[in-house]
Amino acid sequence: MSRFSFEYPWVFLLIIVFIVCAKWCKERSNALFFPHLALLTAHGARRSSWLFILKWVGIVMAITALASPVVTHSFIDSKKKGRDIVLVIDSSDSMRQRGFDPNDIFKSKFDVVKEVVDDFISRRKNDRIGIVTFADVAFIASPLTFEKSFLHEITQMQRLGIAGKRTAINDAVVQAYRMLEKSEAKSKVVILLTDGMDNMSKVTFSELKKLIESRKVKLYTVGIGGPGDYDPNYLAALAKAGHGEAFAASNADTLKRVYDEIDRMEKSEIKAKKVLKHTFLYIYPLFVAIMSLLFFIYLRNKKGV
């Protein structure tokens, strides 16, 4: 936003002084100040309206320059420190179960998860987000990216059965940590969502635990479904090793609150300060004032006034 102002607006009071002086102060032609002034003020010469205009333009512009006109440009300088977040989503056959959303019992767990994840992505304005989908195998559905429109499309394209029917939780978490290996972000987060128990991974729990304990990555785990659908102790152990927290969601509303809570805890750091840039314009009225007064002297000398 730009704003025009004067640094010393009170200087314009000098115009009153000049007006008063023009009306009541008599011109004195004293040789002490200008020995040839009599030659410039010959009797009988008609005063030109141009002399009057040039004189007052010069005076007003000189006072305007003294008042120091300035244009102030203000803008916000933001330093945004986003996070690198990898969403690990279970797409095993158990995610077909319906009734997870009491408002729409025909929606499967997977449909609800896609909606909640899509909303979560929308709110992470300053973060890079990647997606790992898993069942029998774990694969990267999307690399880390700031492109939210791309992430929305990828999320909607996910289908059950693409990666198989069983559950390879450990392999999926390893895949997520590999995505973050070359990340230079100061804050790295993995969010694991599953409704089952690991029955397909090649990586053992002890190997996985050792890996996540050695990395500076925060791991959140989210178990969805009812009792017996997943192993809460297993997910809690993973979250503890990853310096994060374990959550449980028994329905769609609870799942949304879980992601809201994670969103709140992992807010990106945004430091903003207002920066003012001043552009001083006194040179322009000063130039006009000098030129006006030079023309004034030239015409006055030429006319012999």
C-alpha positions in Angstrom: 0.0 0.0 0.0 1.3 3.5 -0.9 0.6 6.7 1.0 1.6 10.3 0.0 2.4 12.8 2.7 4.7 15.7 3.7 7.4 15.3 6.4 7.1 19.0 7.4 3.6 20.2 6.5 3.9 23.2 8.8 6.3 24.8 6.3 3.3 25.6 4.1 2.5 28.4 6.7 5.3 30.4 5.0 2.9 30.9 2.0 0.8 33.1 4.3 3.9 35.2 5.1 4.6 35.7 1.4 1.0 36.7 0.7 1.0 39.2 3.5 4.4 40.6 2.4 3.2 40.8 -1.2 0.3 43.0 -0.1 1.9 45.2 2.5 5.6 45.1 1.9 6.9 47.8 -0.5 9.7 46.8 -2.9 13.0 48.5 -2.0 15.6 48.9 -4.7 18.8 49.4 -2.8 22.1 49.5 -4.5 23.7 47.9 -1.5 21.9 44.6 -2.5 21.8 44.9 -6.3 23.7 47.9 -7.8 22.1 47.4 -11.3 18.5 46.9 -10.1 17.4 50.3 -11.5 18.2 49.0 -15.0 15.9 46.0 -14.5 13.0 48.1 -13.1 12.7 50.9 -15.8 9.7 53.2 -15.3 6.7 52.7 -17.5 7.2 49.0 -18.3 4.1 46.9 -18.1 4.1 44.1 -15.7 3.5 40.8 -17.3 1.0 38.3 -15.9 3.7 35.7 -16.7 6.0 37.4 -14.2 3.3 37.1 -11.6 2.7 33.4 -12.4 6.4 32.5 -12.5 7.1 34.3 -9.3 4.4 32.5 -7.3 5.0 29.1 -8.9 8.6 29.5 -7.9 7.7 30.5 -4.3 5.0 27.7 -3.9 7.2 25.0 -5.4 10.2 26.1 -3.2 8.0 25.8 -0.1 6.7 22.5 -1.3 10.2 21.2 -1.6 11.0 22.4 1.9 7.9 20.5 3.2 9.6 17.4 1.8 6.9 15.4 0.0 7.3 11.7 0.4 5.6 8.5 -0.9 5.6 5.7 1.7 5.3 2.2 0.4 4.3 -0.3 3.1 4.5 -4.1 2.7 4.7 -7.2 4.9 8.0 -9.0 4.9 7.1 -12.6 5.9 9.6 -15.3 6.9 7.7 -18.6 6.5 9.2 -21.7 7.9 7.1 -24.6 6.6 7.4 -28.3 7.4 7.9 -31.4 5.3 5.0 -33.7 6.0 4.5 -37.2 4.7 1.0 -38.7 4.9 1.0 -42.5 5.1 -2.5 -43.9 4.2 -3.7 -47.4 4.6 -5.5 -48.7 1.5 -5.9 -52.3 2.5 -9.1 -54.3 2.0 -10.3 -53.5 5.5 -10.7 -49.9 4.5 -13.8 -50.9 2.5 -15.8 -51.1 5.7 -18.9 -48.9 5.7 -20.7 -47.1 8.5 -17.6 -45.2 9.7 -19.4 -41.9 9.0 -22.7 -41.8 10.9 -23.9 -39.0 8.5 -23.5 -41.2 5.5 -23.3 -44.9 6.3 -22.7 -45.9 2.7 -19.3 -44.2 2.7 -16.3 -46.5 3.2 -13.5 -45.7 5.7 -11.3 -45.0 2.7 -13.7 -42.4 1.3 -13.8 -40.6 4.7 -10.1 -40.7 5.0 -9.6 -39.1 1.6 -12.0 -36.3 2.5 -10.2 -35.6 5.8 -6.8 -35.8 4.3 -7.9 -33.5 1.5 -9.1 -30.9 4.0 -5.8 -31.3 6.0 -3.8 -30.6 2.8 -5.8 -27.5 2.1 -4.8 -25.9 5.4 -1.1 -26.6 5.2 -0.3 -23.4 3.1 3.4 -23.2 3.7 4.3 -26.9 3.9 5.6 -29.5 1.4 3.5 -32.6 1.6 4.1 -36.1 0.2 1.8 -39.1 0.2 2.6 -42.8 0.7 -0.2 -45.4 0.1 0.2 -48.9 1.4 -1.4 -52.3 1.5 0.6 -55.4 0.5 3.3 -53.0 -0.7 4.0 -49.3 0.0 4.5 -46.9 -2.8 4.9 -43.1 -3.2 1.7 -41.6 -4.5 3.1 -38.1 -4.4 6.6 -36.8 -3.7 7.1 -33.8 -1.4 5.5 -30.8 -3.1 4.0 -27.4 -2.5 1.5 -27.9 -5.3 -1.8 -28.3 -3.4 -3.9 -28.7 -6.5 -1.7 -31.7 -7.6 -2.0 -33.2 -4.1 -5.8 -32.9 -4.2 -5.9 -34.7 -7.6 -3.6 -37.4 -6.3 -5.7 -37.9 -3.2 -8.9 -38.3 -5.2 -7.2 -40.7 -7.6 -6.4 -43.2 -4.8 -8.3 -46.4 -5.0 -8.6 -49.5 -2.8 -6.8 -52.6 -4.1 -4.1 -50.7 -6.0 -1.5 -51.9 -3.6 -3.1 -55.1 -2.6 -5.3 -56.3 0.3 -3.1 -56.8 3.3 -1.3 -54.4 5.6 2.5 -53.5 5.5 2.7 -50.8 8.1 6.4 -51.1 8.8 7.4 -51.0 5.1 5.2 -47.9 4.6 6.8 -46.0 7.5 10.2 -46.8 6.2 9.2 -45.5 2.8 8.0 -42.3 4.4 11.3 -41.8 6.3 13.3 -42.4 3.0 11.3 -39.6 1.4 12.5 -37.3 4.2 16.2 -38.3 4.0 17.2 -35.5 1.7 14.8 -33.0 3.1 16.4 -29.8 4.4 13.4 -28.7 6.3 14.0 -28.0 10.0 10.8 -29.8 10.9 9.8 -33.1 9.5 6.6 -35.0 10.2 5.1 -38.3 9.3 1.4 -39.1 9.9 0.5 -42.8 9.8 -3.1 -43.8 9.4 -4.2 -47.4 9.5 -7.2 -49.6 10.5 -5.3 -52.8 10.7 -2.3 -54.8 12.1 0.9 -55.4 10.2 0.8 -58.7 8.5 2.9 -58.1 5.3 6.0 -56.1 6.1 9.5 -57.2 5.3 10.9 -54.8 8.0 10.5 -56.0 11.6 9.3 -53.8 14.4 12.7 -53.7 16.1 14.3 -52.6 12.9 11.7 -49.9 12.3 11.9 -48.7 15.9 15.7 -48.4 15.7 15.3 -46.4 12.4 12.7 -43.9 13.7 14.5 -43.4 17.0 17.7 -42.3 15.1 16.0 -39.7 12.9 14.8 -36.2 13.7 11.4 -36.9 12.4 8.2 -36.6 14.4 5.8 -39.5 14.0 2.1 -39.4 14.7 0.0 -42.5 14.5 -3.8 -42.7 13.9 -5.7 -45.9 14.4 -9.2 -45.8 13.0 -12.1 -48.2 13.7 -13.4 -50.1 16.7 -11.8 -52.4 19.3 -9.7 -55.2 17.7 -9.4 -53.4 14.3 -5.8 -52.3 15.0 -3.2 -52.7 17.7 -3.2 -49.5 19.8 -0.1 -50.5 21.8 1.8 -51.1 18.6 0.9 -47.7 17.3 1.7 -46.0 20.6 5.1 -47.6 20.7 5.8 -46.3 17.2 4.7 -42.8 18.1 6.8 -42.8 21.3 9.9 -43.9 19.3 9.2 -41.1 16.8 8.8 -38.4 19.5 5.1 -38.0 18.5 1.7 -39.0 19.8 -0.8 -41.8 19.1 -4.4 -41.1 18.3 -7.6 -43.2 18.0 -10.6 -42.4 15.9 -13.7 -44.5 16.1 -15.7 -42.5 13.5 -15.5 -39.8 10.9 -16.0 -36.9 13.3 -13.3 -38.1 15.7 -10.9 -38.6 12.8 -11.4 -35.0 11.7 -10.7 -33.8 15.2 -7.5 -35.9 15.3 -6.2 -34.2 12.1 -7.4 -30.8 13.4 -5.3 -31.5 16.6 -2.2 -32.5 14.6 -2.7 -29.4 12.4 -2.8 -27.2 15.6 0.3 -28.8 17.1 2.3 -28.6 13.9 1.6 -25.0 12.9 4.2 -23.5 10.6 6.2 -20.6 11.9 5.4 -17.4 10.2 7.2 -14.2 11.3 5.9 -11.1 9.7 7.0 -7.5 10.1 5.8 -4.4 8.4 8.4 -2.7 6.2 8.2 0.9 5.1 10.0 2.2 2.1 10.2 6.0 1.7 10.6 7.7 -1.7 11.4 11.4 -1.3 10.1 13.7 -4.0 11.5 17.1 -3.0 13.7 17.2 -6.0 10.8 17.6 -8.4 9.2 20.8 -6.9 12.7 22.1 -6.3 13.5 21.8 -10.0 10.2 23.5 -10.9 10.9 26.3 -8.4 14.4 26.9 -9.8 13.3 26.9 -13.4 10.4 29.2 -12.6 12.6 31.7 -10.8 15.2 31.6 -13.6 12.5 32.4 -16.2 11.2 35.1 -13.9 14.6 36.8 -13.8 15.1 36.3 -17.6 11.7 37.8 -18.5 12.0 40.6 -16.1 15.5 41.5 -17.4 14.2 41.2 -21.0 11.2 43.5 -20.4 13.2 45.9 -18.3 10.7 45.7 -15.5 
